[in-house]
Amino acid sequence: MRGQQGTAQTTLQVDPLFVPAGSAPLLDGSCEDGSYAGGKLLFLAPYSDGAQASVVLLRQGDALWLCFSGLARGSDEQIGQVVLYADGDRSGGNVVQANDLAFIVGEDGGVMTLAGDGSGGFGGPGPGGLAARVSATADLWQAEMQIALNSPAGVGPTLGLALTHARVTSADDRYAWPYAAQSSQPATWAHTLLGEWPYLTALTPLTTTVGTPTTLTLSGERFGPTATVRINGVVVPTTVVSPTQLTANLTGAAVASAGMAEVTVVNPGLTAPSNALRLAIQNHTPTITAITPQSAAEEGASFTLTVQGSNFAPGAIIRWDGGALVTTPGSAGQLTALVPREELTIGRTVLVQVENPGPGGGLSNGAAFTIAPAYRLLLPAIKR
């Protein structure tokens, strides 16, 4: 209807940047090499005229390859640079640390590597391990970088990463990816995976019941030889069937509470989990075996009804001819509720049930409770 407003909430999962593996390009300063076709394409923040430089990343063996293209030429007074910033241990933070690295290639072909100086900037000697070539036209230039992942600083397999075209027309120019990345703040750099990041496509079964041991079968891609399955972040016993299939054995304790559980996979050497699939953990349908008492007198006093059975879930309620009684939590096998005298005004048979909340749950079988009618002696009126 017009004039009405509402709000909605959703959960957004932001996956890490995954750098795919491929064959080694020819290090010649050109991004036209066919090896880059399978790489990860990213765009730097736009220049003032709306144009954007791009960079392609791929892995090959122990090397990370990058090729920047569409880079605007600098001025005669300013030599442009492309920079890869790496937070090798993903410590993050708002200040550059001594183990943060910068791999730099200049428009003139010069290369250098720097390490954080421990005071928020880059000034210390870097680890080396950088090879590069550049090429240029009158208006644009390209830069190709090969970085050894087994350099002394140990980059990868998971790191924070930022890419920048700097010093285009002035020393303060910065065109970065991610757009909001700051060279001095590793917390703004992108979580990046250089290892084999697993990806889930299917989960069987999609539902289980509370406390029931369950075997899950997971299908997907890039499962490592010692990959582990996690339920809400907790590792569970895992069998690697193949790079595309896993099985996981869940104990009853692993599915002890009803709700939606996130199922993920983590590969060896990585901390970032795969995308998540959801497992619905449902409550059982409750069962009544006995009620105490089983009867009361019409117009009698209030009393406490005790219901015994099995699979009573947290939040279960006792229903009295369909109406909810104020229920006192007990155990999976017993609940109690106060039956007020207002419910005893008419002699009849009452249906007593227990209802478990969702997901799953539902109504139990019924137990009969008798309200015994009060018999009254009616005498005829006599006129005198």
N, C-alpha and C positions, 0 to 999 in steps of 0.2 A: 504494500500500500504506500501511497505517496506520503512523504514527510517522515517515514520511519527509517531508522538507522539500526545497524547491528554490527557486531564484531565477530570475527572468527579467528581461531588460532590453528596453526598447523606446525608440524615439525619438519624442518628443512635440514637434510643431511648434506654437508659440504664435503665431497670426496677430495682426497689429496691429489695433487698433480702427479700423474703417472707418466714417466718417460719410457716409451717403448724401446725394445731392443731391435736392432737391425744390422745390416752389413756396414762395414767401415767405408765412409766416403773417401774420395781423393782430396787431400788437403791442398786446395789450390785457390782458395778465396772466392769460390763460386758456389752459389746455393742451388745450381741447376742439376747437381748430381742426383741420380735416380734413387740413391740410398735415402735421401731426405723425404721421399714421398711417403714413407711409413712413419715419419717422425711426428712429434707433437708440435703443432703450429700455434704460436701465440702472437698477439699484437701488442706493441707498446702503446702507451698513451699518445693520442694524436698531437701532431705539431699544430702550430697556430693556424695553418692553412687547411687543417682537417686531414691531411695525409698522415698515414701511419706506417712506421717501420714494423717489420715482423721478424720473428726468430723461430727456427725449427730446432728441436732437441731430439736426440736419440742416443741410445747406449749401444756400445759394441765392445764386448769383452770387458776389460778394465778401463775403458775410456768413455768419457761423456763428450759428445759432439754437439756443437751449436753453430748455426749459421744465421747471421743477421743480414737482412736485405732491406732495400728501400730506405737506407739511412740518409738523411739529409746531409749534404756537404757542409763543413764548417767554414768559417771565414779565414782570411789570410792570417789574422792575428790569433785564431783559436783552433787548436787541433782537437777534433772530436774524439770521444772514447766510447767504447762499449764495455760494460762491466757485468760480470756475473758475481753476485754476492752469495756466499754459502755459509750457513750456520750448521757446521758439520754434526754437532751433537744435539741440535734443536733445543738449545737451552733457552732460546727466545730472549725476552727482556727488552727494555727500551734503551739499552746502551750496548754498543759494540764491545765484545769481550776479546780476550787474547786468542781464543780459538776460532774466531770468525775470520773468514777469508774473502779476498777480492781478487778476481782474475780479470785483467785489464788488457785490452787491445786498442791501440790508437789508430786514428785514420791514416797516419803515416806508416803503419805496420809495426810500430813498437809494441813490445809485450812486457808485462810485469805482473808479479803476484805480490800481494801485501797481506799481512795479518793484522788483526786488531791490536791496538797498542795498550789495551786494558783501561783506557781512559775515555772511551767513547768514540774513538776515531781509528783510522787505518794508517799505520806508519811503520810498523815492524816488517821485517823481511818475511815474504811469503814462502810457501813450500816448493815453489817451482812446479814442474809437471805441466806447463802450458806451452802448446805450440799453436801458431796462428798464421793465417795469410789474409791479405785484404786485396780487393779489386775495386775500381772506381770508374765512373763516367764523369761527365762534366757536372752533373747535378746530384748524383747519388753514389753511395759506396756500399760495399758488402764486407763483412768480416766473418771468417770461419775460425772456430776455436776447437782444439782438441785438448781435453783436460784429463790427466791421468788420475783415476780414482784411487790408485794405491800410492798416491803421494804421501810424504811423511805426515801430513796433517790428517790423512784418512777421511776423505770426503765420501759420504754414502754409507749404507744404501738408503738411508732416510735422512733428510736434511731440510732446513729452511732455505729458500732460494728466492732471489730477486734479480731482475735483469734491467739494465738501464742504458740508454743512450745519453751521454753527458757531454757538456761543453760544446754544444752545437754552435751557438753564436756568442755565448758568454759563459763564464766559469760557473754560473749558477744554473744553467739549463739542465733539466732532468726530465726524461721521458721514460717512464718505468712500466714494468709489469711485475707484480700487480700494480694497477694504477696508483693505489694509495701507498705503495711501498716507499719507505724512507731508508736511505743508505746507512743511516746511523741507528736504526731501530729494528733489530732482527725480529721483534714481535710482529712486524708488518710484512715479513717475507712469507712466501707461500710454502706450506707443508708439501714436500716433494718426495716421491719414491723413485729410486733408481734400481731397486730390486724388482722381483716379479710380484706385482700386486695382485692378490687373488680377487676373483669376481664371482659372485653367486648368481645363478640363474633359476634354480629350483630347489625346493625343500619338500621332503616327504617323510612323515605326514605333516600336514599343516596344523593339526590340532592334537592335543592329548588331554588327559584328565589329571587333576591334582593328585600328586603322590604316586603316580603310575610310572614305573620304569619304562622308558621309551627308547627305541633305536631310531635315530634320524639318518636319512640319506640326503646328502647335499650334492648338487650338480653345479658345475661352473667351469672356470678357466684358471689356469696358472696356479694350481695347488702345489706347493712345495713338498719335498720328500718327508718333512717333519711338520707339516702344517697342523695347526690345532684349531678346533672348533670352540667357540665361546658362547655361552648363554648369559646375556646381560653382562658381558665382560668377564665372566668366570670360566676358566678353562675346564673342559670336560673331556673324558677319555675319547681319543680320536684314532681312527684307522684310515690311513691313506690308501685308497683302492687304486687310484690312478691320478694323473694330473687334472682330471676333470670330475673326479668323484671321491667323496669322503663319507664315512659313517661315524656317528657319534653315539655313545651309550649314555643316556641320561638316567641317573638314579632317581628314586622317588624324591629325595631331598632337593634335587636340582629343579624340580617342578612342584615345589611345596606350596606355592601360592598361585591363586588364579590371576589371570591377566594376560597381557600380550608381552611375550619375551622376544628380545632381539637376538637373532642368531647370526654370528659373524665368523670369519676365518682369518687367522693371522699366519703369515708365512715366516719361516725362520729368518732371523736377522732384521725383521721389520717390527715396528711397534704399531703401525697403523693397521687397523682391521679392514677387511673388505667392506663392501656395501652390506647392508643388513636386510635379512628376510625375517618375517615375524611368525612366531609360533604361538598359537592360541592355547593357553592352559586353562581348561574349563573345569568348573566345579562339577562334582558328581550330582546325580539325582538322589535326594535323601530317602531314607527308608525308616518308617516307624515300626517298632516291634511291640511297644507297650505304652500305655498311658496310666497315670495314677493321679487322682482316683479315676474311676470309670463312670461314676454317676454322682449326682447331687440332687437334693430336693428342690422342687419348685419354690421360688421365693426364699431360698436359703441364703446363707452368708457367703461373702466373697471367699475364694480359696485359691491356693497355688496349684496349678496344673503342672505335672512333671511328664515330659515326653521323652521316651527312650528309643534309641534306634542306632542308625549308622550314617556316616557321610554328612553330618550336619556341618555346614561351612560357616566361617566367620560371617556374621551379618544375617544368618538364617533367622526366620521369624516363624512363630506358631500362628496358624490361621484357625479361626473358630467360625465354622460355617462360611468360610471365605473372607471374613473380616480379620484384620491383623490385630493380635494381642501384643501388648508391650512385653517383649521377650527379654529375659535375662540370659546373656551369653553363658554357656556352660562348657561343653566339650563337644567333640565330634560325635559323641554318643548320647548326650543328654542336654535338654533345654528345659527351662521353666518359664511360666508366665502367670500373671495374676488374672484370674477370671472374676470380674466385678459382679456384684449381685444383680446389676441391671441386666445381665445376660441370662438370668435364671428366672425370669418372670413368667415364662410359658413352658409347660411341660412338653418335651419333644426329644428327638434324637439329633444330636449335633455332630457334624463331620469335623474332625480334628485332623489337620495336616501341617506339615512343615514345608516351608518354601526357601530354597537356597537362592542367593543372588546370582546374576550372571557374572562372567560368561558361563554358558552351560547352565547348571543348576536346574531350577524348576520345582514343581510340586511333588511331594511324596505321595505314597499311598495314603488312604484315609483310615482313621480309627474312630469308632463310634463312641460317643459320650451320651449317657442317658440323663435327662432332666426328668425326674419322677414327678408326675403331676400330684398336686395336693388334693385329696378328696374332701369335699365339704358336704355336710348334712344340711339340706334345705328343708325347712318345716313350713307347712302351709300357714298362711295368715288366718286368724280366727277373729271374726267380728262379734262383739258383744253388744 
